[in-house]
Amino acid sequence: MNFPSPSSRLIRFNKPYGVLSQFTPEGRWRGLKDFIDIPDVYVAGRLDADSEGLLLLTDDGKLQARIADPRFKMEKTYWVQVEGVPTEAALTSLRSGVQLNDGLTRPARARLLDPPPEVWERQPPIRERKSIPTAWLELAISEGRNRQVRRMTAAVGLPTLRLIRAAIGPHTLDGLAPGTWHE
């Protein structure tokens, strides 16, 4: 896969919590225009406002489709803080595919991250219950259903507390603080 073409722009952005994957703000959520002032670039894929991490933006429609369209199966890697400690059975279920209300997911790559990834503090902080431990998973999927990662972890008994997209294909968060971008 050759991308971006020499004439295309590709921007990596570390989307903070509370920011939409669109330029205009809506309700209580901020928009990308608060962080990125580049004309004629568009988001390739989405992240919900309550998710954090890597967003790619481009001015190339074909590249945008290759990144976002599930038919191209570009892998997206997430770091997921979950409530509870995953069992091997839960990880095996994630690796095999999980039955959701809209069908069986494709198999995912799933592993426990121990030690947890070194990530920034979230504002506002997540809610934690003192009596229930948390753990971090790395989950890599090649489809993009609505709130898929959250629904997958919930289906195996591990509600998501925090969700950070760490990579899209070969593109990663490396060197990007929350709210910063690099072309």
Contacts in CASP RR format, 6 or more apart in sequence:
PFRMAT RR
TARGET T0000
AUTHOR 0000-0000-0000
METHOD contacts of the structure
MODEL  1
MNFPSPSSRLIRFNKPYGVLSQFTPEGRWRGLKDFIDIPDVYVAGRLDAD
SEGLLLLTDDGKLQARIADPRFKMEKTYWVQVEGVPTEAALTSLRSGVQL
NDGLTRPARARLLDPPPEVWERQPPIRERKSIPTAWLELAISEGRNRQVR
RMTAAVGLPTLRLIRAAIGPHTLDGLAPGTWHE
1 66 0 8 1.000
3 10 0 8 1.000
3 60 0 8 1.000
3 63 0 8 1.000
3 66 0 8 1.000
3 67 0 8 1.000
4 10 0 8 1.000
4 58 0 8 1.000
4 60 0 8 1.000
4 63 0 8 1.000
5 60 0 8 1.000
5 63 0 8 1.000
7 60 0 8 1.000
8 58 0 8 1.000
8 59 0 8 1.000
8 60 0 8 1.000
8 63 0 8 1.000
9 38 0 8 1.000
9 41 0 8 1.000
9 57 0 8 1.000
9 58 0 8 1.000
9 59 0 8 1.000
9 60 0 8 1.000
9 183 0 8 1.000
10 56 0 8 1.000
10 57 0 8 1.000
10 58 0 8 1.000
10 60 0 8 1.000
10 63 0 8 1.000
10 171 0 8 1.000
10 183 0 8 1.000
11 36 0 8 1.000
11 38 0 8 1.000
11 41 0 8 1.000
11 56 0 8 1.000
11 57 0 8 1.000
11 58 0 8 1.000
11 181 0 8 1.000
11 182 0 8 1.000
11 183 0 8 1.000
12 54 0 8 1.000
12 55 0 8 1.000
12 56 0 8 1.000
12 171 0 8 1.000
12 172 0 8 1.000
12 173 0 8 1.000
12 176 0 8 1.000
12 181 0 8 1.000
12 182 0 8 1.000
12 183 0 8 1.000
13 32 0 8 1.000
13 35 0 8 1.000
13 36 0 8 1.000
13 54 0 8 1.000
13 55 0 8 1.000
13 56 0 8 1.000
13 57 0 8 1.000
13 176 0 8 1.000
13 179 0 8 1.000
13 180 0 8 1.000
13 181 0 8 1.000
14 52 0 8 1.000
14 53 0 8 1.000
14 54 0 8 1.000
14 55 0 8 1.000
14 173 0 8 1.000
14 176 0 8 1.000
14 177 0 8 1.000
14 178 0 8 1.000
14 179 0 8 1.000
14 180 0 8 1.000
14 181 0 8 1.000
15 21 0 8 1.000
15 32 0 8 1.000
15 47 0 8 1.000
15 51 0 8 1.000
15 52 0 8 1.000
15 53 0 8 1.000
15 54 0 8 1.000
15 55 0 8 1.000
15 178 0 8 1.000
15 179 0 8 1.000
16 52 0 8 1.000
16 53 0 8 1.000
16 123 0 8 1.000
16 178 0 8 1.000
16 179 0 8 1.000
17 49 0 8 1.000
17 50 0 8 1.000
17 51 0 8 1.000
17 52 0 8 1.000
17 122 0 8 1.000
17 123 0 8 1.000
17 124 0 8 1.000
18 28 0 8 1.000
18 29 0 8 1.000
18 30 0 8 1.000
18 49 0 8 1.000
18 50 0 8 1.000
19 29 0 8 1.000
19 30 0 8 1.000
19 31 0 8 1.000
19 32 0 8 1.000
19 34 0 8 1.000
19 35 0 8 1.000
19 49 0 8 1.000
19 179 0 8 1.000
20 26 0 8 1.000
20 29 0 8 1.000
20 30 0 8 1.000
20 31 0 8 1.000
20 32 0 8 1.000
20 49 0 8 1.000
21 32 0 8 1.000
21 43 0 8 1.000
21 45 0 8 1.000
21 46 0 8 1.000
21 47 0 8 1.000
21 48 0 8 1.000
21 55 0 8 1.000
22 31 0 8 1.000
22 32 0 8 1.000
22 43 0 8 1.000
23 31 0 8 1.000
23 32 0 8 1.000
23 33 0 8 1.000
23 36 0 8 1.000
24 31 0 8 1.000
24 33 0 8 1.000
25 31 0 8 1.000
25 33 0 8 1.000
25 34 0 8 1.000
29 49 0 8 1.000
32 43 0 8 1.000
32 55 0 8 1.000
32 57 0 8 1.000
35 179 0 8 1.000
35 180 0 8 1.000
35 181 0 8 1.000
36 57 0 8 1.000
36 181 0 8 1.000
38 57 0 8 1.000
40 59 0 8 1.000
41 57 0 8 1.000
41 58 0 8 1.000
41 59 0 8 1.000
42 57 0 8 1.000
42 58 0 8 1.000
42 59 0 8 1.000
42 61 0 8 1.000
42 64 0 8 1.000
43 55 0 8 1.000
43 56 0 8 1.000
43 57 0 8 1.000
43 64 0 8 1.000
44 55 0 8 1.000
44 56 0 8 1.000
44 57 0 8 1.000
44 58 0 8 1.000
44 63 0 8 1.000
44 64 0 8 1.000
44 67 0 8 1.000
44 68 0 8 1.000
44 168 0 8 1.000
45 55 0 8 1.000
45 56 0 8 1.000
45 64 0 8 1.000
45 67 0 8 1.000
45 68 0 8 1.000
46 68 0 8 1.000
47 53 0 8 1.000
47 55 0 8 1.000
47 165 0 8 1.000
48 147 0 8 1.000
50 163 0 8 1.000
51 163 0 8 1.000
51 164 0 8 1.000
51 165 0 8 1.000
52 122 0 8 1.000
52 162 0 8 1.000
52 163 0 8 1.000
52 164 0 8 1.000
52 165 0 8 1.000
52 178 0 8 1.000
53 164 0 8 1.000
53 165 0 8 1.000
53 166 0 8 1.000
53 173 0 8 1.000
53 178 0 8 1.000
54 165 0 8 1.000
54 166 0 8 1.000
54 167 0 8 1.000
54 168 0 8 1.000
54 171 0 8 1.000
54 172 0 8 1.000
54 173 0 8 1.000
54 176 0 8 1.000
55 165 0 8 1.000
56 67 0 8 1.000
56 168 0 8 1.000
56 171 0 8 1.000
57 181 0 8 1.000
58 64 0 8 1.000
58 67 0 8 1.000
65 72 0 8 1.000
66 72 0 8 1.000
66 74 0 8 1.000
67 74 0 8 1.000
67 168 0 8 1.000
70 142 0 8 1.000
70 143 0 8 1.000
70 144 0 8 1.000
73 142 0 8 1.000
73 143 0 8 1.000
74 142 0 8 1.000
74 168 0 8 1.000
74 169 0 8 1.000
75 109 0 8 1.000
75 140 0 8 1.000
75 141 0 8 1.000
75 142 0 8 1.000
75 167 0 8 1.000
75 168 0 8 1.000
75 169 0 8 1.000
76 140 0 8 1.000
76 141 0 8 1.000
76 142 0 8 1.000
76 144 0 8 1.000
76 165 0 8 1.000
76 167 0 8 1.000
76 168 0 8 1.000
76 169 0 8 1.000
77 109 0 8 1.000
77 138 0 8 1.000
77 139 0 8 1.000
77 140 0 8 1.000
77 165 0 8 1.000
77 166 0 8 1.000
77 167 0 8 1.000
77 168 0 8 1.000
77 169 0 8 1.000
78 138 0 8 1.000
78 139 0 8 1.000
78 140 0 8 1.000
78 141 0 8 1.000
78 149 0 8 1.000
78 163 0 8 1.000
78 164 0 8 1.000
78 165 0 8 1.000
78 166 0 8 1.000
79 113 0 8 1.000
79 117 0 8 1.000
79 119 0 8 1.000
79 136 0 8 1.000
79 137 0 8 1.000
79 138 0 8 1.000
79 163 0 8 1.000
79 164 0 8 1.000
79 166 0 8 1.000
80 136 0 8 1.000
80 137 0 8 1.000
80 138 0 8 1.000
80 139 0 8 1.000
80 149 0 8 1.000
80 153 0 8 1.000
80 160 0 8 1.000
80 162 0 8 1.000
80 163 0 8 1.000
80 164 0 8 1.000
81 116 0 8 1.000
81 126 0 8 1.000
81 134 0 8 1.000
81 135 0 8 1.000
81 136 0 8 1.000
81 160 0 8 1.000
81 161 0 8 1.000
81 162 0 8 1.000
81 163 0 8 1.000
82 134 0 8 1.000
82 135 0 8 1.000
82 136 0 8 1.000
82 137 0 8 1.000
82 153 0 8 1.000
82 158 0 8 1.000
82 159 0 8 1.000
82 160 0 8 1.000
82 161 0 8 1.000
83 129 0 8 1.000
83 132 0 8 1.000
83 134 0 8 1.000
83 158 0 8 1.000
83 159 0 8 1.000
83 160 0 8 1.000
83 161 0 8 1.000
84 132 0 8 1.000
84 133 0 8 1.000
84 134 0 8 1.000
84 135 0 8 1.000
84 158 0 8 1.000
85 133 0 8 1.000
85 135 0 8 1.000
86 112 0 8 1.000
86 135 0 8 1.000
86 137 0 8 1.000
86 156 0 8 1.000
86 158 0 8 1.000
90 156 0 8 1.000
90 157 0 8 1.000
90 158 0 8 1.000
91 110 0 8 1.000
91 111 0 8 1.000
91 112 0 8 1.000
91 137 0 8 1.000
93 155 0 8 1.000
93 156 0 8 1.000
94 108 0 8 1.000
94 110 0 8 1.000
94 137 0 8 1.000
94 139 0 8 1.000
94 152 0 8 1.000
94 153 0 8 1.000
94 156 0 8 1.000
95 107 0 8 1.000
95 108 0 8 1.000
95 109 0 8 1.000
95 110 0 8 1.000
96 107 0 8 1.000
97 104 0 8 1.000
97 105 0 8 1.000
97 106 0 8 1.000
97 107 0 8 1.000
97 108 0 8 1.000
97 152 0 8 1.000
98 104 0 8 1.000
98 105 0 8 1.000
98 151 0 8 1.000
98 152 0 8 1.000
98 155 0 8 1.000
98 156 0 8 1.000
99 105 0 8 1.000
99 155 0 8 1.000
100 145 0 8 1.000
100 148 0 8 1.000
100 151 0 8 1.000
100 152 0 8 1.000
100 155 0 8 1.000
102 145 0 8 1.000
105 141 0 8 1.000
105 143 0 8 1.000
105 145 0 8 1.000
105 148 0 8 1.000
105 152 0 8 1.000
106 141 0 8 1.000
106 142 0 8 1.000
106 143 0 8 1.000
108 139 0 8 1.000
108 140 0 8 1.000
108 141 0 8 1.000
108 152 0 8 1.000
109 138 0 8 1.000
109 139 0 8 1.000
109 140 0 8 1.000
110 137 0 8 1.000
110 138 0 8 1.000
110 139 0 8 1.000
110 140 0 8 1.000
111 137 0 8 1.000
111 138 0 8 1.000
112 135 0 8 1.000
112 136 0 8 1.000
112 137 0 8 1.000
113 135 0 8 1.000
113 136 0 8 1.000
113 137 0 8 1.000
113 138 0 8 1.000
114 135 0 8 1.000
114 136 0 8 1.000
116 135 0 8 1.000
116 136 0 8 1.000
117 136 0 8 1.000
117 164 0 8 1.000
117 166 0 8 1.000
119 164 0 8 1.000
120 177 0 8 1.000
120 178 0 8 1.000
122 162 0 8 1.000
126 161 0 8 1.000
126 162 0 8 1.000
127 161 0 8 1.000
128 134 0 8 1.000
128 161 0 8 1.000
134 161 0 8 1.000
135 158 0 8 1.000
137 153 0 8 1.000
137 158 0 8 1.000
138 166 0 8 1.000
139 149 0 8 1.000
139 152 0 8 1.000
139 153 0 8 1.000
141 148 0 8 1.000
141 149 0 8 1.000
141 152 0 8 1.000
145 151 0 8 1.000
149 160 0 8 1.000
149 163 0 8 1.000
150 160 0 8 1.000
150 163 0 8 1.000
153 159 0 8 1.000
153 160 0 8 1.000
154 160 0 8 1.000
164 173 0 8 1.000
165 173 0 8 1.000
166 172 0 8 1.000
166 173 0 8 1.000
167 173 0 8 1.000
175 182 0 8 1.000
176 182 0 8 1.000
END
